[in-house]
Amino acid sequence: MTTNEHLTDCQDSEQDLVNSPPHYTKGIETIEIIRAKLTDQEFKGYLKGTIMKYNTRIGLKGSKQDEINDAGKMRWYAQRLEDLLSESVSIESNERHQALDDVADEILNGKYCVGGTCED
């Protein structure tokens, strides 16, 4: 069994803690806010730094599952980096970026409800 087949088996039989962790299932994900607030170069640096973080801590948390999860998270961020590098600038992507930037501002200023629990 290859590593990818093993990861797929783990993801099918358990919650997918890499791609869809339960604490990310409500509202906008933080990665979307970060993307909206950073330039392409800044976001590229963020992704590269996060990849380094997961790479350097693989095997340090203790369990084999933690090691597998960190490898999967490193792969997830590497895929986002690849997507960013291959992305072509278009009117549609600029409009989407502006919309995300607007939502990020609302969240950061406490004017947007995330996760279904809203308080004034």
C-alpha positions in Angstrom: 0.0 0.0 0.0 1.4 3.4 -1.0 1.4 6.4 1.4 -1.3 8.1 -0.6 -3.5 5.0 -0.5 -2.9 4.7 3.3 -3.8 8.4 3.7 -6.9 7.9 1.6 -7.9 4.9 3.7 -7.4 6.9 6.9 -9.4 9.8 5.6 -12.3 7.5 4.5 -12.5 5.7 7.8 -12.0 8.7 10.2 -12.7 12.4 10.1 -10.5 14.1 7.6 -8.4 16.2 10.0 -6.2 17.5 7.1 -8.7 18.8 4.5 -11.9 19.2 6.5 -11.2 19.4 10.3 -14.4 19.7 12.3 -13.4 23.1 13.7 -13.3 24.5 10.1 -16.8 23.5 9.0 -18.6 26.7 10.0 -18.4 30.1 8.3 -15.4 31.3 6.4 -12.0 29.6 7.0 -9.2 31.6 8.4 -7.0 30.8 5.4 -9.5 32.7 3.2 -9.2 35.8 5.5 -5.4 35.6 5.4 -5.5 35.2 1.5 -7.8 38.2 1.2 -5.6 40.5 3.4 -2.2 39.6 1.8 -0.7 40.4 -1.5 0.3 37.4 -3.8 3.9 37.7 -2.6 3.0 37.9 1.1 0.6 34.9 0.7 3.4 33.0 -1.1 5.7 33.6 1.9 2.9 32.6 4.3 2.4 29.3 2.5 6.2 28.6 2.2 6.6 29.3 6.0 3.7 27.1 6.9 5.1 24.3 4.7 8.4 24.6 6.6 6.6 24.6 9.9 4.9 21.3 9.2 8.0 19.8 7.7 10.2 20.5 10.7 7.7 19.1 13.2 6.9 15.8 11.5 7.5 13.1 14.1 7.8 15.4 17.1 4.3 15.3 18.4 4.5 11.6 19.4 1.9 9.5 17.5 2.1 8.1 14.1 -1.3 9.6 13.3 0.0 13.1 14.2 3.0 12.5 11.9 0.6 11.4 9.0 -1.6 14.5 9.7 1.3 16.9 9.6 2.5 15.4 6.3 -1.0 15.8 4.9 -1.1 19.4 6.1 2.2 20.1 4.5 0.9 18.6 1.3 -2.3 20.7 1.6 -0.4 24.0 1.9 2.0 22.9 -0.9 -1.0 22.4 -3.1 -2.3 25.9 -2.3 1.2 27.2 -3.1 1.2 25.4 -6.5 -2.3 26.8 -7.2 -1.1 30.3 -6.4 1.9 30.0 -8.6 -0.1 28.6 -11.5 -3.0 31.0 -11.1 -3.5 33.5 -13.9 -4.7 37.0 -13.0 -8.2 37.5 -14.3 -11.1 39.9 -13.7 -13.0 37.1 -12.0 -10.2 36.3 -9.6 -9.7 40.0 -8.8 -13.4 40.3 -8.1 -13.3 37.2 -5.9 -10.3 38.6 -4.1 -12.0 41.9 -3.5 -15.1 40.1 -2.1 -13.0 38.0 0.2 -11.2 41.2 1.3 -14.5 42.9 2.1 -15.7 39.8 4.2 -12.3 39.7 5.9 -12.6 43.3 6.9 -16.1 42.7 8.3 -14.8 39.7 10.3 -11.8 41.5 11.6 -14.0 44.5 12.6 -16.5 42.3 14.4 -19.3 43.0 11.9 -19.7 39.5 10.5 -21.1 36.4 12.0 -18.9 33.3 11.7 -20.0 29.8 12.9 -23.6 30.6 13.5 -23.2 32.2 16.9 -23.7 36.0 16.6 -23.6 38.5 19.4 -23.8 42.3 19.2 
